[in-house]
Amino acid sequence: MTKPRQFWKGTFAKYNYQFVLLLFLAVWFVVMGIVNHSFLSMNNIATVVTRLSEIAIIAMGMTIVVIAGGFDLSVGTIMAMVPCIVGLAYGQGVPFAVCLAFGFLAAMAVGLLNGVLIAKAGFQPIIGTLATMTALRSLIYVITKGKPISSFPENYMQLAHGKLLGIPIPILLMLAFAVFFSWIMSHTKFGRFVYATGGNIKAADIAGIHTAGLTIKVYVLSAILSALAGILYSSRLISASPDAGANTSFDCVTAVLLGGTSIAGGKGNIQGTVLGIIILNFIINGFNLIGINAYWQMIFKGCVLLAAIGYDSRRKPGFKMVKQKTA
Amino acid sequence: MKKMKKLLAILLAASMVMMTGCSGKQADTPAPQPEEQTGQEAPDAKQGETEAPEAGNSMAGSKTDADTIKIGIVVKQAGAPYFDYAAGGAKKAAADLNAEIVSYTGPTSEDVNQEITFIEDLITQKVDAILVSTADSTAIIPTINKAMDAGIAVFTFDIDAPDSNRLFCITAGNAEESGTAIGESLAKAVDGAGQVALLTGGLGSDTLNRRLAAIEEVLADYPDIEIVATEACDDDFEKCVSQVENLMQTYPELKAVAGVSTVNPPAAAMAIKSAKKDGQVISLGIALPSQITEYVDSGIIPEAILWDPGVMGYDAVAAACDYLRNGELPTDGKDYGEYGGKIVVESGDSVAYIPSIVFTKDNVHDFEF
C-alpha cells in the first residue's frame, strides 16, 4: 500500500473497483462483528492478518507475473521446497546462513527455469510452471523421503512468532513488501516495462523492451518471494513439510484476480491483491467462527474466482480501471 | 492466447468448485511459543490415579455438571467416513454428557496448515476443549500449545502429537501392537516367503510410521519375504488404487499388500479385483468393515483390523468432559460406559487405547461403520 493519502485519493479517483472491495470488507466487518463477538477482537484480527502474510507475499510475486502476462503454478511447491532444503542442510551441520543461501539459490534456479521455459522455449506459462511444479514436488519427496524436517536453529521460530513494536514480524514484512513492490510497479522503469510486456508483448518488443529477459526476471522474483514465504511458514511451524503449499497457487490467483488484476495481463496492482487476500481470509475466518464447514468455504472460493474472472472479461477494452502504465 | 488463458483460468475456477481439495488459508500462530509450563505438561497417569490439577492448569475441574461443555473437533480430513463415524460417536457422548460439539471440521484434503487455521479460530471462539486428529504431528505442535495456553483442554485422538502439550491422546490400535498384528497376518498369508508391498496414508504421520516400522520389524524375521515398496497415498483413495495397480505391473510376483491407513486395504482390493488378480494378490491391514465387506467375502481381504472410530470419538469427548469437570485424565481400565467401553492406558503413558477388533468373513457383517 502506498502512502495513506495517496492510497485513499487514488481509491476514490481511479480505483473504483477496489473501493467496492473495501466497502465490501467494511460491511463484512460490521455484519460479522454483530454476529460473532470474537470476530472484531484484536486477537482475532492479529491472528488472521499474521496468517495471511505468507500468502500475501507470494501473491505479490504472482501479481507481477500475471501483470507481465504470465502465470505461476509453482509458487506453492517452491514454498515447500526451500525450507526442506534449508532444514536438511542445517541438519547436516552446515552454517545456517549458508543453508539459507542454498534455499534461495535453489528457488532462483527454479524461477530461472520457469522463465526460460516460457520466454525462450515458448511454453504456455500454465504448462511450463505446471511441469516444474510437478517435477519439483516429486523431488521434494525424494530428498525428504516424504517426512517433515524439523532441524532448525533454536531461535528460528522468532521470525514468525516474534514481534517488533508490538506487531508480529510477518505482518511488518508483508507491509514492507507491499509498499516496496507498489512503488516498484508504479515508479520504476521495471514496473512500467512489466505493464507494457503484459499489455502487448509485440508492441513492447518493438518499443525495444527486452521482453524475454523481463519475463525471466519476473519468474525469478516470484520464486524468491515464494522462498521467503516458505521460510516464514517453516519458522511458524518449526517444521518443513513436504506437503506444504499444495493449494497456494490457487489461493494466490483467486486473490490476485479478486484484487482487480487482469488475467490477460497488463492491468492490476499490488494493493488490490493485498486487499483480495485480506477479504478472502476474513471471510473464511468469519465462516469458521460461525461454524460453516470447509466444503462451503471451497465452493465459496470457487465462486469468488469465477465472479472475478467474469468481471475481468466483461471490462471493455477502452475502459481501463487501473491505469498504471502512465503512473 | 489471452483467450486460452482466460479459458484455463475458468477451468481452474471450476475445478476449485468441484474439487474438494482446495485449501484456503495460511494459518498462523502469532503468539510466542509457550515457555516451559509447570503443571501444563501432560499430567502423569503413572500412579493409575491422576493427581489433582496443579497450578497453572486452571481448566481442570473448572466446570460443573450443569455447565454445557463446548467442544470443537478438528480432523485431518473432513468427510472421510472414518472421521464421520468418530464424530457420530462424539455427538452421542455430547448428548449423554451435557456437552455440545460446536464444530466438526477439517481440511477437505490433508493439509496441516488448514487444520491450524481451524484450531486458531476455535481458540478465538473460546471453546472449552478441542479434539484434534493431526495430519502432521510436528507442525501442529505450536498451535496445540497455543490452545493449551489459552486455557483450552486439547486432546488428540486417532493420530497423536506426542511432543506437544496436549493433555492426552485417545487412540486405537496401539501403533506397535496393530502393526505387529498386521505383520504377523501378512507373514502367515504369504507363507513366510515372497514379495509384499506396504501402503500408508501419509508419511508425515507418526502413528502410521510406527505402525509401518512394527510391520517391518515382524517381517525382518522372515528372510524370504521381500518388501518391494512402501507407497504413501496421502489418504487419497484413487491415488492408492493406481499405486497398487502400478505395483502389480512392476512386480508381477507380488503376493500381498498391507495398508496401515483405512484407505489402503479397500483401494488395494479394488485394484486387485480390477486387474483380475484375485487369488494371486491379497490385501490386508487397517480397514473399515463397511468398506471391505465384499472383498472379505470374496477372499481378497482375508482379514482386517480395526476399532470402532465411534467409540474413539465417544471416549475422547468423555475424557475431555471428565477432565474439565473432575480434573481427571484417563487411567487404565477407565470405563466410559456401555458404548465407550474400557480403555487401556500403558503405565506412565499419556495415551489411551480403545480395544481393536479383527474382522474376518465371520463377523464383518456385524458392524455398521
Boltz contact constraints between the chains, C-beta under 6 A:
constraints:
  - contact:
      token1: [A, 38]
      token2: [B, 124]
      max_distance: 6.0
  - contact:
      token1: [A, 38]
      token2: [B, 125]
      max_distance: 6.0
  - contact:
      token1: [A, 44]
      token2: [B, 124]
      max_distance: 6.0
  - contact:
      token1: [A, 46]
      token2: [B, 30]
      max_distance: 6.0
  - contact:
      token1: [A, 47]
      token2: [B, 30]
      max_distance: 6.0
  - contact:
      token1: [A, 47]
      token2: [B, 120]
      max_distance: 6.0
  - contact:
      token1: [A, 50]
      token2: [B, 28]
      max_distance: 6.0
  - contact:
      token1: [A, 50]
      token2: [B, 30]
      max_distance: 6.0
  - contact:
      token1: [A, 51]
      token2: [B, 26]
      max_distance: 6.0
  - contact:
      token1: [A, 51]
      token2: [B, 27]
      max_distance: 6.0
  - contact:
      token1: [A, 51]
      token2: [B, 28]
      max_distance: 6.0
  - contact:
      token1: [A, 52]
      token2: [B, 26]
      max_distance: 6.0
  - contact:
      token1: [A, 54]
      token2: [B, 26]
      max_distance: 6.0
  - contact:
      token1: [A, 55]
      token2: [B, 26]
      max_distance: 6.0
  - contact:
      token1: [A, 126]
      token2: [B, 8]
      max_distance: 6.0
  - contact:
      token1: [A, 146]
      token2: [B, 203]
      max_distance: 6.0
  - contact:
      token1: [A, 146]
      token2: [B, 232]
      max_distance: 6.0
  - contact:
      token1: [A, 147]
      token2: [B, 203]
      max_distance: 6.0
  - contact:
      token1: [A, 148]
      token2: [B, 136]
      max_distance: 6.0
  - contact:
      token1: [A, 148]
      token2: [B, 138]
      max_distance: 6.0
  - contact:
      token1: [A, 148]
      token2: [B, 204]
      max_distance: 6.0
  - contact:
      token1: [A, 150]
      token2: [B, 138]
      max_distance: 6.0
  - contact:
      token1: [A, 157]
      token2: [B, 33]
      max_distance: 6.0
  - contact:
      token1: [A, 161]
      token2: [B, 32]
      max_distance: 6.0
  - contact:
      token1: [A, 161]
      token2: [B, 33]
      max_distance: 6.0
  - contact:
      token1: [A, 168]
      token2: [B, 30]
      max_distance: 6.0
  - contact:
      token1: [A, 236]
      token2: [B, 28]
      max_distance: 6.0
  - contact:
      token1: [A, 237]
      token2: [B, 139]
      max_distance: 6.0
  - contact:
      token1: [A, 239]
      token2: [B, 138]
      max_distance: 6.0
  - contact:
      token1: [A, 239]
      token2: [B, 139]
      max_distance: 6.0
  - contact:
      token1: [A, 241]
      token2: [B, 136]
      max_distance: 6.0
  - contact:
      token1: [A, 241]
      token2: [B, 139]
      max_distance: 6.0
  - contact:
      token1: [A, 247]
      token2: [B, 22]
      max_distance: 6.0
  - contact:
      token1: [A, 247]
      token2: [B, 23]
      max_distance: 6.0
  - contact:
      token1: [A, 250]
      token2: [B, 16]
      max_distance: 6.0
  - contact:
      token1: [A, 250]
      token2: [B, 22]
      max_distance: 6.0
  - contact:
      token1: [A, 263]
      token2: [B, 5]
      max_distance: 6.0
  - contact:
      token1: [A, 263]
      token2: [B, 6]
      max_distance: 6.0
  - contact:
      token1: [A, 263]
      token2: [B, 9]
      max_distance: 6.0
  - contact:
      token1: [A, 264]
      token2: [B, 2]
      max_distance: 6.0
  - contact:
      token1: [A, 281]
      token2: [B, 25]
      max_distance: 6.0
  - contact:
      token1: [A, 284]
      token2: [B, 24]
      max_distance: 6.0
  - contact:
      token1: [A, 284]
      token2: [B, 25]
      max_distance: 6.0
  - contact:
      token1: [A, 288]
      token2: [B, 121]
      max_distance: 6.0
  - contact:
      token1: [A, 289]
      token2: [B, 121]
      max_distance: 6.0
  - contact:
      token1: [A, 289]
      token2: [B, 125]
      max_distance: 6.0
  - contact:
      token1: [A, 291]
      token2: [B, 103]
      max_distance: 6.0
  - contact:
      token1: [A, 293]
      token2: [B, 105]
      max_distance: 6.0
  - contact:
      token1: [A, 294]
      token2: [B, 78]
      max_distance: 6.0
  - contact:
      token1: [A, 294]
      token2: [B, 105]
      max_distance: 6.0
  - contact:
      token1: [A, 294]
      token2: [B, 108]
      max_distance: 6.0
  - contact:
      token1: [A, 297]
      token2: [B, 24]
      max_distance: 6.0
  - contact:
      token1: [A, 298]
      token2: [B, 22]
      max_distance: 6.0
  - contact:
      token1: [A, 299]
      token2: [B, 17]
      max_distance: 6.0
  - contact:
      token1: [A, 302]
      token2: [B, 13]
      max_distance: 6.0
  - contact:
      token1: [A, 302]
      token2: [B, 16]
      max_distance: 6.0
  - contact:
      token1: [A, 302]
      token2: [B, 17]
      max_distance: 6.0
  - contact:
      token1: [A, 305]
      token2: [B, 13]
      max_distance: 6.0
  - contact:
      token1: [A, 305]
      token2: [B, 16]
      max_distance: 6.0
  - contact:
      token1: [A, 306]
      token2: [B, 13]
      max_distance: 6.0
  - contact:
      token1: [A, 309]
      token2: [B, 9]
      max_distance: 6.0
  - contact:
      token1: [A, 309]
      token2: [B, 10]
      max_distance: 6.0
  - contact:
      token1: [A, 313]
      token2: [B, 6]
      max_distance: 6.0
